[in-house]
Amino acid sequence: MTTYKEAGVDIDAGDEAVDRIGPLVRDTFTPGVLADIGAFGSFFELDLSSVRRPVLVSTIDGVGTKLKVAVRAERYDTVGQDLVNHCVNDIAVCGATPLYFLDYYGVGSLDPDVAEEVVRGFATACSDNECALVGGEIAEMPDVYGANDFDLVGTVVGVVDKEDILNAERVEAGDVLLGLPSTGLHTNGYTLARTVLFDRYDVSSTPEALGGQTVGDALLTVHRSYAAPIQALAQAGQVQAFAHVTGGGLPGNVRRVLPDGTQAVIDYDAWTRPSLFDLIQHHGDVPETDMRRTFNLGVGLVAVVRPDRERAARRTLENMGETVVRIGRVERAS
């Protein structure tokens, strides 16, 4: 006789994990949430009283091989935040306000302690972004994932008034590109970063270039949420579009909000590149082109603004404690 547990799936561990994450999830509930966790579907009642022409905006993403760093460091309290913030940023740059978030957590062998830390990260970031964590899936699949491996996928749904959608239609030649700082690699470029850094360092190493910070801490720094500065500029009417700098770096992501016939001219000397990127480039002898296309290089969000609104936009952001750098402009394509 072979039991499910002997085959590799521990139902008791799954039940324990669900019991432990329940309070974390409930703490994120907003007034629109109608069902507790455990139902076959999640119910969310929309309050559209302030939206004339509501448009739902959604996205789905993962954390990538940053998870490998978490496993190596045995630290699981940040990657859940990374996932929520990444997804929220992706709809926020479209002008949307997040409503609710759902996750997929796939593991080789379910450890309730690890699951609790991961979901605690989801809950922390959802609360910070005023977004409800309404449900998710924990799947223990030893034939798909290694014993210590896991994967995270998340989706967020938000709403925007159709008239307030931010996209390339609002951008034109002559617009200014303002950059806001990242908090590190965010969730992109980890395959290259791990290949280079872990060939030389361990997660507990403290290279002089990192100023006493360990390699593990530097790589696991939380992907920040830009929801607050995005909403502030949008509500003030001081921005034409935003680019969330993810895979593809500045060239690949700014291009996504430019109309045909235009191009972004970026001055990479306009800001000081964080030392983590220099460390990766130096030890890996990584070509500059690859650096620019792989990493955010210290700029995680780009705001496209009219030249006559640049001063006002800067003031709005600086009053929020943001560091703002003019990193380039939009020009007609040659």
Contacts in CASP RR format, 6 or more apart in sequence:
PFRMAT RR
TARGET T0000
AUTHOR 0000-0000-0000
METHOD contacts of the structure
MODEL  1
MTTYKEAGVDIDAGDEAVDRIGPLVRDTFTPGVLADIGAFGSFFELDLSS
VRRPVLVSTIDGVGTKLKVAVRAERYDTVGQDLVNHCVNDIAVCGATPLY
FLDYYGVGSLDPDVAEEVVRGFATACSDNECALVGGEIAEMPDVYGANDF
DLVGTVVGVVDKEDILNAERVEAGDVLLGLPSTGLHTNGYTLARTVLFDR
YDVSSTPEALGGQTVGDALLTVHRSYAAPIQALAQAGQVQAFAHVTGGGL
PGNVRRVLPDGTQAVIDYDAWTRPSLFDLIQHHGDVPETDMRRTFNLGVG
LVAVVRPDRERAARRTLENMGETVVRIGRVERAS
4 10 0 8 1.000
4 11 0 8 1.000
5 11 0 8 1.000
5 12 0 8 1.000
7 142 0 8 1.000
8 109 0 8 1.000
8 140 0 8 1.000
8 142 0 8 1.000
9 140 0 8 1.000
9 141 0 8 1.000
9 142 0 8 1.000
10 109 0 8 1.000
10 110 0 8 1.000
10 140 0 8 1.000
13 110 0 8 1.000
13 111 0 8 1.000
13 112 0 8 1.000
13 140 0 8 1.000
14 110 0 8 1.000
14 112 0 8 1.000
14 115 0 8 1.000
14 138 0 8 1.000
14 140 0 8 1.000
16 112 0 8 1.000
17 110 0 8 1.000
17 112 0 8 1.000
17 115 0 8 1.000
17 116 0 8 1.000
17 138 0 8 1.000
18 37 0 8 1.000
18 38 0 8 1.000
18 138 0 8 1.000
20 112 0 8 1.000
20 115 0 8 1.000
20 116 0 8 1.000
21 115 0 8 1.000
21 116 0 8 1.000
21 119 0 8 1.000
21 120 0 8 1.000
21 123 0 8 1.000
22 37 0 8 1.000
24 116 0 8 1.000
24 119 0 8 1.000
24 120 0 8 1.000
24 122 0 8 1.000
24 123 0 8 1.000
24 133 0 8 1.000
25 37 0 8 1.000
25 119 0 8 1.000
25 122 0 8 1.000
25 123 0 8 1.000
25 133 0 8 1.000
25 135 0 8 1.000
26 36 0 8 1.000
26 37 0 8 1.000
27 123 0 8 1.000
27 127 0 8 1.000
28 123 0 8 1.000
28 126 0 8 1.000
28 127 0 8 1.000
28 131 0 8 1.000
28 132 0 8 1.000
28 133 0 8 1.000
29 132 0 8 1.000
29 133 0 8 1.000
29 134 0 8 1.000
30 99 0 8 1.000
30 100 0 8 1.000
30 130 0 8 1.000
30 131 0 8 1.000
30 132 0 8 1.000
31 45 0 8 1.000
31 47 0 8 1.000
32 44 0 8 1.000
32 45 0 8 1.000
32 46 0 8 1.000
32 47 0 8 1.000
32 132 0 8 1.000
33 42 0 8 1.000
33 43 0 8 1.000
33 44 0 8 1.000
33 100 0 8 1.000
33 132 0 8 1.000
33 134 0 8 1.000
34 43 0 8 1.000
34 44 0 8 1.000
34 45 0 8 1.000
35 41 0 8 1.000
35 42 0 8 1.000
35 43 0 8 1.000
35 134 0 8 1.000
37 135 0 8 1.000
41 135 0 8 1.000
42 100 0 8 1.000
42 102 0 8 1.000
42 134 0 8 1.000
42 135 0 8 1.000
43 134 0 8 1.000
44 99 0 8 1.000
44 100 0 8 1.000
44 132 0 8 1.000
44 134 0 8 1.000
44 157 0 8 1.000
46 54 0 8 1.000
46 99 0 8 1.000
46 159 0 8 1.000
48 54 0 8 1.000
48 159 0 8 1.000
51 159 0 8 1.000
51 160 0 8 1.000
51 161 0 8 1.000
52 161 0 8 1.000
52 162 0 8 1.000
52 163 0 8 1.000
53 161 0 8 1.000
53 162 0 8 1.000
53 163 0 8 1.000
54 159 0 8 1.000
54 160 0 8 1.000
54 161 0 8 1.000
54 162 0 8 1.000
55 96 0 8 1.000
55 159 0 8 1.000
55 160 0 8 1.000
55 161 0 8 1.000
55 162 0 8 1.000
55 165 0 8 1.000
56 157 0 8 1.000
56 158 0 8 1.000
56 159 0 8 1.000
57 91 0 8 1.000
57 94 0 8 1.000
57 95 0 8 1.000
57 96 0 8 1.000
57 157 0 8 1.000
57 158 0 8 1.000
57 159 0 8 1.000
57 160 0 8 1.000
58 91 0 8 1.000
58 155 0 8 1.000
58 156 0 8 1.000
58 157 0 8 1.000
58 158 0 8 1.000
59 87 0 8 1.000
59 90 0 8 1.000
59 91 0 8 1.000
59 155 0 8 1.000
59 156 0 8 1.000
60 87 0 8 1.000
60 153 0 8 1.000
60 154 0 8 1.000
60 155 0 8 1.000
61 83 0 8 1.000
61 86 0 8 1.000
61 87 0 8 1.000
61 90 0 8 1.000
61 153 0 8 1.000
61 154 0 8 1.000
61 155 0 8 1.000
61 187 0 8 1.000
62 83 0 8 1.000
62 86 0 8 1.000
62 151 0 8 1.000
62 152 0 8 1.000
62 153 0 8 1.000
62 154 0 8 1.000
62 187 0 8 1.000
63 79 0 8 1.000
63 80 0 8 1.000
63 82 0 8 1.000
63 83 0 8 1.000
63 86 0 8 1.000
63 152 0 8 1.000
63 187 0 8 1.000
64 187 0 8 1.000
64 190 0 8 1.000
65 189 0 8 1.000
65 190 0 8 1.000
65 191 0 8 1.000
65 194 0 8 1.000
66 79 0 8 1.000
66 82 0 8 1.000
66 185 0 8 1.000
66 187 0 8 1.000
66 190 0 8 1.000
66 219 0 8 1.000
66 220 0 8 1.000
67 79 0 8 1.000
67 149 0 8 1.000
67 150 0 8 1.000
67 151 0 8 1.000
67 152 0 8 1.000
68 190 0 8 1.000
68 194 0 8 1.000
69 190 0 8 1.000
69 194 0 8 1.000
69 203 0 8 1.000
69 216 0 8 1.000
69 219 0 8 1.000
69 220 0 8 1.000
70 76 0 8 1.000
70 78 0 8 1.000
70 79 0 8 1.000
70 220 0 8 1.000
71 148 0 8 1.000
71 149 0 8 1.000
71 150 0 8 1.000
72 198 0 8 1.000
72 203 0 8 1.000
72 216 0 8 1.000
73 203 0 8 1.000
73 216 0 8 1.000
73 220 0 8 1.000
75 216 0 8 1.000
75 220 0 8 1.000
76 114 0 8 1.000
76 117 0 8 1.000
76 118 0 8 1.000
77 117 0 8 1.000
77 120 0 8 1.000
77 121 0 8 1.000
78 121 0 8 1.000
78 220 0 8 1.000
78 221 0 8 1.000
78 222 0 8 1.000
79 118 0 8 1.000
79 121 0 8 1.000
79 152 0 8 1.000
79 220 0 8 1.000
80 103 0 8 1.000
80 118 0 8 1.000
80 119 0 8 1.000
80 121 0 8 1.000
80 122 0 8 1.000
80 125 0 8 1.000
80 152 0 8 1.000
81 121 0 8 1.000
81 122 0 8 1.000
81 124 0 8 1.000
81 125 0 8 1.000
81 222 0 8 1.000
81 223 0 8 1.000
82 186 0 8 1.000
82 187 0 8 1.000
82 222 0 8 1.000
82 223 0 8 1.000
83 103 0 8 1.000
83 122 0 8 1.000
83 125 0 8 1.000
83 152 0 8 1.000
83 153 0 8 1.000
83 154 0 8 1.000
83 187 0 8 1.000
84 101 0 8 1.000
84 121 0 8 1.000
84 122 0 8 1.000
84 125 0 8 1.000
84 126 0 8 1.000
84 129 0 8 1.000
84 131 0 8 1.000
84 154 0 8 1.000
84 156 0 8 1.000
84 225 0 8 1.000
85 125 0 8 1.000
85 129 0 8 1.000
85 222 0 8 1.000
85 223 0 8 1.000
85 224 0 8 1.000
85 225 0 8 1.000
86 186 0 8 1.000
86 187 0 8 1.000
86 223 0 8 1.000
86 246 0 8 1.000
87 98 0 8 1.000
87 101 0 8 1.000
87 154 0 8 1.000
87 155 0 8 1.000
87 156 0 8 1.000
88 98 0 8 1.000
88 101 0 8 1.000
88 125 0 8 1.000
88 129 0 8 1.000
88 131 0 8 1.000
88 156 0 8 1.000
88 225 0 8 1.000
88 227 0 8 1.000
89 223 0 8 1.000
89 225 0 8 1.000
89 226 0 8 1.000
89 227 0 8 1.000
89 230 0 8 1.000
89 244 0 8 1.000
89 301 0 8 1.000
90 156 0 8 1.000
90 244 0 8 1.000
90 246 0 8 1.000
91 98 0 8 1.000
91 156 0 8 1.000
91 158 0 8 1.000
92 98 0 8 1.000
92 225 0 8 1.000
92 226 0 8 1.000
92 227 0 8 1.000
92 230 0 8 1.000
92 231 0 8 1.000
92 242 0 8 1.000
92 244 0 8 1.000
93 166 0 8 1.000
93 226 0 8 1.000
93 230 0 8 1.000
93 241 0 8 1.000
93 242 0 8 1.000
93 243 0 8 1.000
93 244 0 8 1.000
93 257 0 8 1.000
93 301 0 8 1.000
94 160 0 8 1.000
94 165 0 8 1.000
94 166 0 8 1.000
94 167 0 8 1.000
95 160 0 8 1.000
95 164 0 8 1.000
95 165 0 8 1.000
95 166 0 8 1.000
95 230 0 8 1.000
95 234 0 8 1.000
95 242 0 8 1.000
96 158 0 8 1.000
96 159 0 8 1.000
96 160 0 8 1.000
97 158 0 8 1.000
97 159 0 8 1.000
97 160 0 8 1.000
97 231 0 8 1.000
98 129 0 8 1.000
98 130 0 8 1.000
98 131 0 8 1.000
98 156 0 8 1.000
98 157 0 8 1.000
98 158 0 8 1.000
98 227 0 8 1.000
99 131 0 8 1.000
99 132 0 8 1.000
99 156 0 8 1.000
99 157 0 8 1.000
99 158 0 8 1.000
99 159 0 8 1.000
100 131 0 8 1.000
100 132 0 8 1.000
100 133 0 8 1.000
100 134 0 8 1.000
100 156 0 8 1.000
100 157 0 8 1.000
100 158 0 8 1.000
101 122 0 8 1.000
101 126 0 8 1.000
101 131 0 8 1.000
101 132 0 8 1.000
101 133 0 8 1.000
101 134 0 8 1.000
101 154 0 8 1.000
101 155 0 8 1.000
101 156 0 8 1.000
101 157 0 8 1.000
102 133 0 8 1.000
102 134 0 8 1.000
102 135 0 8 1.000
102 136 0 8 1.000
102 154 0 8 1.000
102 155 0 8 1.000
102 156 0 8 1.000
103 119 0 8 1.000
103 122 0 8 1.000
103 133 0 8 1.000
103 135 0 8 1.000
103 136 0 8 1.000
103 137 0 8 1.000
103 152 0 8 1.000
103 153 0 8 1.000
103 154 0 8 1.000
103 155 0 8 1.000
104 136 0 8 1.000
104 137 0 8 1.000
104 139 0 8 1.000
104 151 0 8 1.000
104 152 0 8 1.000
104 153 0 8 1.000
104 154 0 8 1.000
105 115 0 8 1.000
105 118 0 8 1.000
105 119 0 8 1.000
105 136 0 8 1.000
105 137 0 8 1.000
105 138 0 8 1.000
105 139 0 8 1.000
105 150 0 8 1.000
105 151 0 8 1.000
105 152 0 8 1.000
106 137 0 8 1.000
106 138 0 8 1.000
106 139 0 8 1.000
106 140 0 8 1.000
106 141 0 8 1.000
106 144 0 8 1.000
106 145 0 8 1.000
106 150 0 8 1.000
106 151 0 8 1.000
106 152 0 8 1.000
107 114 0 8 1.000
107 115 0 8 1.000
107 138 0 8 1.000
107 139 0 8 1.000
107 140 0 8 1.000
107 141 0 8 1.000
107 145 0 8 1.000
107 149 0 8 1.000
107 150 0 8 1.000
107 151 0 8 1.000
108 140 0 8 1.000
108 141 0 8 1.000
108 142 0 8 1.000
108 144 0 8 1.000
108 145 0 8 1.000
108 146 0 8 1.000
108 147 0 8 1.000
108 148 0 8 1.000
108 149 0 8 1.000
108 150 0 8 1.000
109 140 0 8 1.000
109 142 0 8 1.000
109 146 0 8 1.000
109 147 0 8 1.000
109 148 0 8 1.000
110 138 0 8 1.000
110 140 0 8 1.000
114 150 0 8 1.000
115 138 0 8 1.000
118 150 0 8 1.000
118 152 0 8 1.000
122 133 0 8 1.000
123 133 0 8 1.000
125 225 0 8 1.000
126 132 0 8 1.000
126 133 0 8 1.000
128 225 0 8 1.000
129 225 0 8 1.000
129 227 0 8 1.000
131 156 0 8 1.000
145 151 0 8 1.000
164 234 0 8 1.000
166 234 0 8 1.000
166 239 0 8 1.000
166 240 0 8 1.000
166 241 0 8 1.000
166 242 0 8 1.000
166 257 0 8 1.000
167 241 0 8 1.000
167 257 0 8 1.000
168 241 0 8 1.000
168 256 0 8 1.000
168 257 0 8 1.000
168 258 0 8 1.000
168 259 0 8 1.000
169 259 0 8 1.000
170 240 0 8 1.000
170 241 0 8 1.000
170 304 0 8 1.000
171 240 0 8 1.000
171 241 0 8 1.000
171 257 0 8 1.000
171 258 0 8 1.000
171 259 0 8 1.000
171 262 0 8 1.000
171 304 0 8 1.000
171 330 0 8 1.000
172 240 0 8 1.000
172 259 0 8 1.000
172 262 0 8 1.000
172 330 0 8 1.000
173 262 0 8 1.000
173 330 0 8 1.000
173 331 0 8 1.000
173 332 0 8 1.000
174 307 0 8 1.000
174 329 0 8 1.000
174 330 0 8 1.000
174 331 0 8 1.000
175 240 0 8 1.000
175 304 0 8 1.000
175 305 0 8 1.000
175 306 0 8 1.000
175 307 0 8 1.000
175 329 0 8 1.000
175 330 0 8 1.000
176 304 0 8 1.000
176 305 0 8 1.000
176 306 0 8 1.000
176 307 0 8 1.000
176 310 0 8 1.000
176 326 0 8 1.000
176 328 0 8 1.000
176 329 0 8 1.000
176 330 0 8 1.000
177 254 0 8 1.000
177 264 0 8 1.000
177 266 0 8 1.000
177 302 0 8 1.000
177 303 0 8 1.000
177 304 0 8 1.000
177 326 0 8 1.000
177 327 0 8 1.000
177 328 0 8 1.000
177 329 0 8 1.000
177 330 0 8 1.000
178 302 0 8 1.000
178 303 0 8 1.000
178 304 0 8 1.000
178 305 0 8 1.000
178 310 0 8 1.000
178 313 0 8 1.000
178 314 0 8 1.000
178 317 0 8 1.000
178 324 0 8 1.000
178 325 0 8 1.000
178 326 0 8 1.000
178 327 0 8 1.000
179 271 0 8 1.000
179 299 0 8 1.000
179 300 0 8 1.000
179 301 0 8 1.000
179 302 0 8 1.000
179 303 0 8 1.000
179 324 0 8 1.000
179 325 0 8 1.000
179 326 0 8 1.000
179 327 0 8 1.000
180 226 0 8 1.000
180 229 0 8 1.000
180 299 0 8 1.000
180 300 0 8 1.000
180 301 0 8 1.000
180 302 0 8 1.000
180 303 0 8 1.000
180 317 0 8 1.000
180 322 0 8 1.000
180 323 0 8 1.000
180 324 0 8 1.000
181 271 0 8 1.000
181 298 0 8 1.000
181 299 0 8 1.000
181 300 0 8 1.000
181 323 0 8 1.000
181 325 0 8 1.000
182 224 0 8 1.000
182 245 0 8 1.000
182 274 0 8 1.000
182 296 0 8 1.000
182 298 0 8 1.000
182 299 0 8 1.000
182 300 0 8 1.000
182 301 0 8 1.000
183 221 0 8 1.000
183 222 0 8 1.000
183 223 0 8 1.000
183 224 0 8 1.000
184 218 0 8 1.000
184 221 0 8 1.000
184 274 0 8 1.000
184 276 0 8 1.000
184 296 0 8 1.000
184 298 0 8 1.000
185 193 0 8 1.000
185 219 0 8 1.000
185 221 0 8 1.000
185 276 0 8 1.000
185 295 0 8 1.000
185 296 0 8 1.000
186 223 0 8 1.000
186 224 0 8 1.000
186 245 0 8 1.000
186 246 0 8 1.000
186 296 0 8 1.000
186 300 0 8 1.000
187 223 0 8 1.000
187 246 0 8 1.000
188 246 0 8 1.000
188 247 0 8 1.000
188 248 0 8 1.000
188 249 0 8 1.000
188 294 0 8 1.000
188 295 0 8 1.000
188 296 0 8 1.000
189 247 0 8 1.000
189 294 0 8 1.000
189 295 0 8 1.000
190 219 0 8 1.000
192 280 0 8 1.000
192 286 0 8 1.000
192 290 0 8 1.000
192 294 0 8 1.000
193 219 0 8 1.000
193 280 0 8 1.000
194 219 0 8 1.000
196 280 0 8 1.000
196 283 0 8 1.000
196 284 0 8 1.000
196 286 0 8 1.000
197 215 0 8 1.000
197 219 0 8 1.000
197 279 0 8 1.000
197 280 0 8 1.000
197 283 0 8 1.000
198 215 0 8 1.000
199 283 0 8 1.000
200 283 0 8 1.000
201 207 0 8 1.000
201 215 0 8 1.000
202 215 0 8 1.000
203 214 0 8 1.000
203 215 0 8 1.000
203 216 0 8 1.000
203 219 0 8 1.000
204 214 0 8 1.000
204 215 0 8 1.000
204 216 0 8 1.000
205 214 0 8 1.000
205 215 0 8 1.000
206 212 0 8 1.000
206 213 0 8 1.000
206 214 0 8 1.000
206 215 0 8 1.000
207 215 0 8 1.000
207 279 0 8 1.000
209 275 0 8 1.000
209 276 0 8 1.000
209 278 0 8 1.000
209 279 0 8 1.000
210 218 0 8 1.000
210 275 0 8 1.000
210 276 0 8 1.000
210 279 0 8 1.000
211 275 0 8 1.000
218 276 0 8 1.000
219 276 0 8 1.000
224 300 0 8 1.000
226 242 0 8 1.000
226 244 0 8 1.000
226 300 0 8 1.000
226 301 0 8 1.000
228 320 0 8 1.000
229 301 0 8 1.000
229 303 0 8 1.000
229 317 0 8 1.000
229 320 0 8 1.000
229 322 0 8 1.000
230 242 0 8 1.000
230 301 0 8 1.000
232 316 0 8 1.000
232 317 0 8 1.000
232 320 0 8 1.000
233 239 0 8 1.000
233 303 0 8 1.000
233 305 0 8 1.000
233 313 0 8 1.000
233 316 0 8 1.000
233 317 0 8 1.000
236 312 0 8 1.000
236 313 0 8 1.000
236 316 0 8 1.000
237 309 0 8 1.000
238 305 0 8 1.000
238 309 0 8 1.000
238 312 0 8 1.000
238 313 0 8 1.000
238 316 0 8 1.000
239 303 0 8 1.000
239 304 0 8 1.000
239 305 0 8 1.000
239 309 0 8 1.000
239 313 0 8 1.000
240 304 0 8 1.000
240 305 0 8 1.000
240 306 0 8 1.000
241 257 0 8 1.000
241 303 0 8 1.000
241 304 0 8 1.000
242 257 0 8 1.000
242 301 0 8 1.000
242 302 0 8 1.000
242 303 0 8 1.000
242 304 0 8 1.000
243 250 0 8 1.000
243 253 0 8 1.000
243 254 0 8 1.000
243 256 0 8 1.000
243 257 0 8 1.000
243 301 0 8 1.000
243 302 0 8 1.000
243 304 0 8 1.000
244 253 0 8 1.000
244 300 0 8 1.000
244 301 0 8 1.000
245 253 0 8 1.000
245 254 0 8 1.000
245 296 0 8 1.000
245 299 0 8 1.000
245 300 0 8 1.000
245 301 0 8 1.000
245 302 0 8 1.000
246 253 0 8 1.000
246 296 0 8 1.000
247 253 0 8 1.000
247 294 0 8 1.000
248 293 0 8 1.000
248 294 0 8 1.000
249 292 0 8 1.000
249 293 0 8 1.000
249 294 0 8 1.000
249 295 0 8 1.000
249 296 0 8 1.000
249 297 0 8 1.000
250 264 0 8 1.000
250 266 0 8 1.000
250 292 0 8 1.000
250 296 0 8 1.000
250 297 0 8 1.000
250 299 0 8 1.000
250 302 0 8 1.000
250 327 0 8 1.000
251 264 0 8 1.000
251 266 0 8 1.000
251 292 0 8 1.000
251 293 0 8 1.000
252 293 0 8 1.000
253 302 0 8 1.000
254 264 0 8 1.000
254 266 0 8 1.000
254 302 0 8 1.000
255 264 0 8 1.000
257 304 0 8 1.000
258 264 0 8 1.000
258 330 0 8 1.000
261 332 0 8 1.000
261 333 0 8 1.000
262 330 0 8 1.000
262 331 0 8 1.000
262 332 0 8 1.000
262 333 0 8 1.000
263 330 0 8 1.000
263 331 0 8 1.000
263 332 0 8 1.000
263 333 0 8 1.000
263 334 0 8 1.000
264 328 0 8 1.000
264 329 0 8 1.000
264 330 0 8 1.000
264 331 0 8 1.000
265 328 0 8 1.000
265 329 0 8 1.000
265 330 0 8 1.000
265 331 0 8 1.000
266 327 0 8 1.000
266 328 0 8 1.000
267 327 0 8 1.000
267 328 0 8 1.000
268 292 0 8 1.000
268 297 0 8 1.000
270 325 0 8 1.000
270 326 0 8 1.000
270 327 0 8 1.000
270 328 0 8 1.000
271 298 0 8 1.000
271 299 0 8 1.000
271 325 0 8 1.000
271 327 0 8 1.000
273 297 0 8 1.000
273 298 0 8 1.000
274 297 0 8 1.000
274 298 0 8 1.000
277 291 0 8 1.000
277 295 0 8 1.000
277 297 0 8 1.000
277 298 0 8 1.000
280 286 0 8 1.000
280 291 0 8 1.000
280 295 0 8 1.000
281 288 0 8 1.000
281 291 0 8 1.000
286 294 0 8 1.000
291 297 0 8 1.000
299 325 0 8 1.000
299 327 0 8 1.000
302 327 0 8 1.000
303 313 0 8 1.000
303 317 0 8 1.000
304 330 0 8 1.000
305 313 0 8 1.000
310 326 0 8 1.000
313 324 0 8 1.000
314 324 0 8 1.000
317 324 0 8 1.000
318 324 0 8 1.000
END
